[in-house]
Amino acid sequence: MKSLLLAAALAVLALPVAAHTPYLAPASFQARAGGTVTLDASFAETFFVPEAVFDDSHFSITGPDGRQVEPERVVPLRTRVVVEHALPKDAKGTYRFSTGERLGAVFRTWEIAGRKVSSRDAAEAVPAGAKVISNFQSRIRAETYLTVGAPDRGALRPYDQGLELVPVTHPDDLFAGEPIEFELRFDGKPLADTPVQLSEAVWTSDRKAQEIGLRSDPKGRVRWDKPISGTWLALARHRSAAPAGAAAPEYSNSYSLVFHVLNP
């Protein structure tokens, strides 16, 4: 059952943000020294209502000194993974929480005899004479930031590998009405003219979530001029060639970032 749920979630990663989207979200953005941080990792349509577990990943925490450690507890459940980690008693600064880069299922679509067929079964052969429309493997990372005391930037250094939203404005120093900027990068280089979708988290409300579409400029900068208070998920996607020996000729890269905008 778990594999079926995960396959269903991954199958729609190429769809808009309203479809199943990976996320890593803290139970609270109020981190404190010596306190235990709890986060959920899942795939969902409504944020943050978990639907399919985010498993088979290597979670990590980057501290203010730039060093990475593993979380103390990673517990996979049916619809989510729960991550727990106790911050040091003398903790200060910004911490980056990440699912790590995760390679998922391979998706193929082909056309034969005037109809399109999609498959997630790697053992299923493409029929002779069929035209392959797409053949890719999902490559996913989901992240969030938490700060104890004053924000700093040691944990914000880019990976320079894969798809990432690099903070220009500090992600734990965001206020409604004050512009927010990120730089969208792929393998360390700015990624221009690429959509970034923002979706509001309203899991405790019955009102419709707000969604905002942004696009990176020629230098890869993504700017939200008038942020709205609340918790948000930013999602970017990008197709790229996969390296030799990969399970498919292309990667479908996805990166999501959960952040909180405060009232001034």
Buried (B, 14 or more C-beta within 10 A) or exposed (E): EEEEBBBBBBBBBBEBBEBBBBBBBBEEBEBBEEBEBBBBBBBBBBBBBBBBBBBEBEBBBBBBEEEEEEBEEBEBEEBBBBBBBEBEEEBBBBBBBBBBBBBBBBBBBBEEEEEEBEBBEEEEEBEEEBEEEBBBBBBBBBBBBBBBEEBBEBBBEEBEEBBBBBBBBBBBBBBEEBEBEBBBBBEEEBBEEBBBBBBBBBEEEEEEBEBBEBEBBEEBBBBBEEBBBBBBBBBBBBEBEBEEEBBBEBBBBBBBBBBBBBEE
